[in-house]
Amino acid sequence: MTALTDNARPRKHSLNIAGHRTSISLEDAFWTALREIAREEQRPVGDIVAEIDGARGASGLSSAIRVYVLSRYRQKATWQQGQR
């Protein structure tokens, strides 16, 4: 269980979102997943976070990013199941 608990604490990262510097706290697993999504889409992480920020409504940005990442991975899993 140490592999899970070692990376369970949120870590702050600074990003530029729409020309403004901001800090976001996320667990390492979510940072890694967000970078993977950015690489797949050939887009900067900051652009994806700016898109999430613009669509998040009243929820916090860190929470909105977690939901976005979870949603993307669930879509991918569903698509892969359909390919079998």
N, C-alpha and C positions, 0 to 999 in steps of 0.2 A: 504494500500500500504506500510505501514512501514515494514512489514515482508519482503517484497521484497527489499526495499531500504536499510534497515539496513544491509543486507548481500551482498549488491552489490559492496562494495569496495573490491578490491583484498587484500589478506593477504599473507604475506611471510611465507613459511615453508622451512626448510632445509631438504634435503634428500641426501643420498649417492647414486650416480649413477656411476656404474662401478668403485667403489673404490674412487670416488672423491666427496667431499661435495659441494653441490650447493644449492642456494636458488631459489625458484620458487614462483611467485605471481599468485594466483588464487582466485576467489571468493569462499566463503564458500560452495555454492551449488556444484561447481565443485570438491572441496576437498571431500565433502561427497560422491558424485557420484563415484569418483575415488576409495575411500575406499570400497564402496559397490562392485564395479567391482573386486577389489583385493580379497575381502572376497569370492565372488562367484567363482573366479578362484583358490582360496586357494594359492595365491601368494602374496609376499610383494609388497606394493605400489612402492617401489624403483625399483623392477624388471620390472614392467609394464612401469614406466616412462623411464627406460633405453631402453626398446624396442621401445617406442615412439620416444625417442631421436635418436636412430639409424636409424629410418625410416623417419624422419621429413624433410630432405632436407634443403632448405634455410629458412623455416619458423621458427619463434621463438618457443621455447619449450613450453611456456605457451599457445600460440595459438594452437600448435599441440596437447596438452593435451585436450584443449576444444573441438577441432574437433573430437578427438578420443572418448571422453565421449559422445558427441552428436551422433556420428555414432553408438556407442554401444547401446544407448537408442533407437535410431530409429530402429535398427535391432530388438531389443527386442519387440518394439511396433508392428512392422510388423509381427513378428513371432506370437505374441499373437493374433493379428487380424486373422491370418490364422487358429488358433486353435478354433475359434468360430463356 
